[in-house]
Amino acid sequence: MAILARWAPVVTRLDLPGDAPDGQSRYLEAAVNGVLVASIYAPNGNPQPGPKFDYKLAWLKRLTAHAADLYASGAPVVLAGDYNVVPTDIDIYLTKSWDRDALLQPESRAAYQRLLSQGWTDAIRALHLKEPMYTFWDCMRKRWERDGGLRLDHILLSSALIERLEDAGVDRQIRGMEGASDHAPVWVRLRDAPDRGAALGHASGQATIAAATALPKTERSTQRTGDGTARRSRAARIGQPAFSGRPLLVIDGDSFAHRSYHALPKTIRCSNGKGAGAILGFANFLLRVYADERPRAVVVGWDSLDAPTKRHEMFPAYQSGREFDAELIEQLNLLPEFVAAFGFANAKAPGFEADDFLAAAVAAEERAGRSALVASGDRDSFQLASPSTSILYPSRGGELARIGPEEVRQRYGVDPKQVPDFIALRGDPSDKLPGAAGVGPKRAAQLVQRYGTLDGVLKAGLFQTQAETLRLYRLIATMDAKAPLPSLADREPTWSSASDYARNWGLNQLADRLDEKIQPP
């Protein structure tokens, strides 16, 4: 392992937090020219099952925990190296000979997806959505000559570097040289941060970072395709994640998990005997809404049940008295892992609720001029309706009603932006918000219509003794659009990984349905 740099690196770590002194050098971290660069060599994990595979998963878990701290810092960070994980079926040639290998196991893939769900961007996939882009060809069975490759080497970028991403590729021709490694160099090229190039005295205004298995490159004007030919990067993708014209689908995970748990028989079980109704119902919902809407990506927001939210701290009675079955909690803990196996993103953080991630994702899409669909069974989400955002709200017969601004006005008599004012006055029994004394839905709507906002109502001299409390209720009812988000770039589903998970849990009919969605390359 090594980090080679034009500028003197400052080493910050030689191993991961929690690594035992086992003599295996697998993580090196250094600050280079204002960017924190990590060189990674994850365990192979074979044979599996066994202690080596257990070691691999434990190591990836420690990497994910440390990566979460790095990402949360907001610093520009690069995680580059040999992850020894094939993320999806597009990252390996058409074969079954690797099916039992540790590199392709559902647990390995889910570990990689959990890392991505923190917000990291896989630089190769950001610029090469559906190309194989192999980085490894085994020396046996003429796999190089037959292009029997795998993508094991990845460069992940924190959000602070996305707009600086200029190019990325794999120098596969190096693999064909005499005496070459069975890996090919993987690289990204980043523009310097604003005003930084002149201060550092290098004229190119660029920095190129290669994975640990590759030699660094310094000057590039082309990117490589899977067959080794060169072409220019598409301008629409330069310096930003890839986005299609389809809407982003944002889901209130807890809302639909709870609905699934209470709607399906408790006799639905995993192969280990534990409850699976919420898992199966939620997966069925995911499949249906994805097929109906064809979103460009899916983000699922989750509550943090083991930590109080900001709302609980402001108003201790908030949502008081709610108790969940132990089996439901078990399944809520498993569902984010299953969502990651689908190739979808999770959003979860202490202090925030699922609602907040819905608001943050909608705000990000609307700032970028894109559209969103919000699936939620909580009518608080109606405040997000706009010309570019619709709410998918459960209705009779299991259908999803599409709620836009006009539907909000028809149901509540107020505009979407006025919904928190309306809730503050009317109250919300499910969240234990009392509202204004003696005010019901009709009166609350009339007041908001007449005075525009809660502040307008209070300025008119009404509810003076309750003013502070009503403002608190409005704050609680307002979704927090500043909640942290994972990457919102386009993502295609990884049906095979989800199928493997379902089959491992004994949900074979669900696995068969997922297998039907796998398209041959």
Secondary structure, 3 states (H helix, E strand, C coil): CCCCCCCCCEEEECCCCCCCCCCCCCEEEEEECCEEEEEEECCCCCCCCCHHHHHHHHHHHHHHHHHHHHHHCCCCEEEEEECCCCCCHHHECCCCCCCCCHHHCHHHHHHHHHHHHCCCEEHHHHHCCCCCCCCEECCCCCCCCCCCEECCEEEEECHHHHHHEEEEEECHHHHHCCCCCCECCEEEEEECCCCHHHHHCCCCCEEEEECCCCCCCCCCCCEECCCCCEECCCHHHCCCCCCCCCCEEEEEHHHHHHHHHHHCCCCCECCCCCECHHHHHHHHHHHHHHHHHCCCEEEEECCCCCCCCHHHHHCCCCCCCCCCCHHHHHHHHHHHHHHHHCCCEEECCCCCCHHHHHHHHHHHHHHCCCCEEEECCCHHHHHHCECCEEEEEECHHHCEEEECHHHHHHHHCCCHHHHHHHHHHHCEHHHCECCCCCCCHHHHHHHHHHHCCHHHHHHCCCCHHHHHHHHHHHHHHCCCCCCCCCCCCCCCCCHHHHHHHHHHCCCHHHHHHHHHCCCCC
